[in-house]
Amino acid sequence: MPADLLGNELDPIEQRLLQTYEDLKALCREDLPPVAAANVRAALAVYSNAVNGLALDHEHLTDLGV
């Protein structure tokens, strides 16, 4: 079972949040049209706040090149 950074098991909603975050990161690596790329990066920034705030993951988007 996946766990957060504190060792707590993730509930189904947290798992979905983390999966969406991972999907957005993957989309940022794709060659998207400019408007799509900008909006995916914006969505990723919002999800990053949620994921970091819930201690599901911790990373700086600048470290990812986003």
MIDRENLO-840256 format. One record per residue (C-alpha): residue number from 0; x, y, z. Coordinates in Angstrom, 1 decimal. Layout:
N
<node num="NUM" x="X" y="Y" z="Z"/>
...
END
This chain:
66
<node num="0" x="0.0" y="0.0" z="0.0"/>
<node num="1" x="1.4" y="3.4" z="-0.9"/>
<node num="2" x="2.3" y="5.7" z="2.0"/>
<node num="3" x="2.8" y="9.4" z="2.5"/>
<node num="4" x="6.1" y="10.9" z="3.6"/>
<node num="5" x="5.1" y="10.4" z="7.2"/>
<node num="6" x="4.4" y="6.7" z="6.7"/>
<node num="7" x="0.6" y="6.8" z="6.7"/>
<node num="8" x="-1.2" y="4.7" z="4.2"/>
<node num="9" x="-2.8" y="6.7" z="1.4"/>
<node num="10" x="-6.6" y="6.7" z="1.2"/>
<node num="11" x="-8.2" y="6.4" z="-2.3"/>
<node num="12" x="-8.5" y="10.2" z="-2.7"/>
<node num="13" x="-4.9" y="10.8" z="-1.8"/>
<node num="14" x="-3.9" y="8.0" z="-4.3"/>
<node num="15" x="-5.9" y="9.8" z="-7.0"/>
<node num="16" x="-4.3" y="13.1" z="-6.2"/>
<node num="17" x="-0.8" y="11.7" z="-6.4"/>
<node num="18" x="-1.6" y="9.8" z="-9.6"/>
<node num="19" x="-2.9" y="13.0" z="-11.2"/>
<node num="20" x="0.2" y="14.8" z="-10.1"/>
<node num="21" x="2.4" y="12.2" z="-11.7"/>
<node num="22" x="0.3" y="12.3" z="-14.9"/>
<node num="23" x="0.7" y="16.1" z="-15.1"/>
<node num="24" x="4.5" y="15.8" z="-14.6"/>
<node num="25" x="4.5" y="13.3" z="-17.5"/>
<node num="26" x="2.5" y="15.6" z="-19.7"/>
<node num="27" x="4.9" y="18.4" z="-19.0"/>
<node num="28" x="7.7" y="16.3" z="-20.6"/>
<node num="29" x="5.6" y="15.9" z="-23.8"/>
<node num="30" x="5.9" y="18.3" z="-26.8"/>
<node num="31" x="2.6" y="20.0" z="-26.4"/>
<node num="32" x="1.3" y="23.1" z="-28.2"/>
<node num="33" x="2.2" y="26.3" z="-26.3"/>
<node num="34" x="-1.3" y="26.9" z="-24.9"/>
<node num="35" x="-1.6" y="23.3" z="-23.6"/>
<node num="36" x="2.0" y="23.3" z="-22.2"/>
<node num="37" x="1.3" y="26.5" z="-20.3"/>
<node num="38" x="-2.0" y="25.3" z="-18.8"/>
<node num="39" x="-0.5" y="21.9" z="-17.9"/>
<node num="40" x="2.3" y="23.7" z="-16.0"/>
<node num="41" x="-0.2" y="25.9" z="-14.3"/>
<node num="42" x="-2.3" y="22.8" z="-13.2"/>
<node num="43" x="0.9" y="21.1" z="-12.1"/>
<node num="44" x="1.7" y="24.0" z="-9.8"/>
<node num="45" x="-1.7" y="23.8" z="-8.2"/>
<node num="46" x="-1.4" y="20.1" z="-7.7"/>
<node num="47" x="2.1" y="20.5" z="-6.4"/>
<node num="48" x="0.7" y="22.7" z="-3.6"/>
<node num="49" x="-1.8" y="20.0" z="-2.7"/>
<node num="50" x="0.6" y="17.1" z="-2.9"/>
<node num="51" x="3.3" y="18.9" z="-0.8"/>
<node num="52" x="0.7" y="20.1" z="1.7"/>
<node num="53" x="-0.6" y="16.6" z="2.3"/>
<node num="54" x="2.9" y="15.2" z="2.5"/>
<node num="55" x="2.3" y="12.9" z="-0.3"/>
<node num="56" x="5.5" y="13.9" z="-2.1"/>
<node num="57" x="8.0" y="16.7" z="-1.8"/>
<node num="58" x="9.9" y="18.2" z="-4.6"/>
<node num="59" x="10.5" y="21.6" z="-6.2"/>
<node num="60" x="9.1" y="22.0" z="-9.6"/>
<node num="61" x="12.2" y="23.9" z="-10.6"/>
<node num="62" x="14.2" y="20.7" z="-9.9"/>
<node num="63" x="12.0" y="19.0" z="-12.5"/>
<node num="64" x="12.7" y="21.6" z="-15.1"/>
<node num="65" x="9.1" y="22.8" z="-15.1"/>
END
